[in-house]
Amino acid sequence: MPPSMPAYRTRAQRFDDLVLDAVERIEQRWGRQLKGTEFAVEDVPPSNPAPWEHGGVPLGRCFPSDAGQPTRIVIYRRPIESRCEDPLDLADLVREVIVEQVAHTLGRSPEEIDPGYGER
């Protein structure tokens, strides 16, 4: 599909769409608690791991509000894509990573955030 066509979407744009879909789904139920929380996508995590991260490449991170900055949940596209075999698997993993990060942010279990969590 040529880039000038409306249906043309890059892999990164399709990934962003998956993130937006997952966030919208969660915000329907938890929007009030997530008010002010920012969601972002980065290609890869920074090379310096957080002090609580042990081994492996993180798929997402939550940054609590600090010094006037809002809470921010960041999802890392390339590590997630590298673990998926097909578009359905990718959508499921994106949803799971976002659910886990939201659960961490709100101090709840992933199953409480999304009752369908883990049904992959």
N, C-alpha and C positions, 0 to 999 in steps of 0.2 A: 504494500500500500504506500503510495507516495506521501511524503510529509505534508503536502498541501491539502490532503483529504482530511475531513473531520474525524474519520475513524482511526487515523494514525495516532498511536500512542506509544511512547517509548516504554521500555521496561520499567524505568524509574517512575514514570507517570502512572503506569498501571499499579505499581506497588503503592504509590501515594493514595490511589483510589481505594485499595484494599484497607489501608490504614484508616482513611476517612470513614469507610463503611463500618469498620469495627468500632471506631470511636463513637459514631452516631448511634450505633446499637447500644453501647454501654451508657451513653449520655441520656438515653430515653429513660433509663431506670435510676441512674446515679448523677444526673446533671446538677442537681442542687449541691451535692457534696463535692463535685468536681469543678464548681464555678471558679473561674480564674486559672484553672490548670491549662497549661499549654502542651500541645502534642507536636512533636517534630520527628522528621526522618533525616537521618544522616547515612551516608554510604557505609562508613566503617567507624567503629569506636576509636577514640584516641588510643595511642599506644600505651599510655600509662593507665593501668587498671586502678579501680577504686580500692581503698584499703580492705574492704570486705569481700572483694572478688578473688576467688581462688581458682586458678586453672581455667582453661578454655576461653573462648572469645564470647563476650556478652552479646546477647541478642537485643537487649534493651536496658535502659537505666532510668531511674527516677531521681530527679534532683529536687530536694525540698525547697520551699520558698526560703529566700535568704536575702538580706540587705535590699529589700524592696523588689526583688525579682520574684515572679510567681513560681509556683511548683511547675516543674517541666518533666514530661515523660518523653524520652527519646528512643526511637526504634531504629535499629541498624539494619539497613537493607541487604547489603552483601552477605553478611553472616547468615541471615535468615534464608535468603535465596539459595545459598550453597547447601543448605540442609534439606531442600525440597526437590521432589522428583517431577511434580506437575503443578499446574495452576490451582487445583483444588487443595493439594497439600500446602501450597504457599498461603492460600487464604486462611486455612485452618491454623497454621503456625503463627501468622500475623495476629489473628484473633487471640490465640493463647498467650502470646507475649504481651499484648496490650492488657489482657485481663490480669495477668500476673503483676504487671507494673501498677495497674490501678488498685489491685488488692493490696499491694505493698504500701501505696500512697495512703489508702484509706484505713489501713490496719485491719483488713478483713481477709477471709479466705477467698481464693479464686472461685471456688464453687458458689460462694455467696454472691460474688460479683456477677457471675454468669453460670446459672445452673447447668448449662451444657458444657462447661469446661471439662476438658479431658476426654471427651467423647470423640476422639480423633481416630 
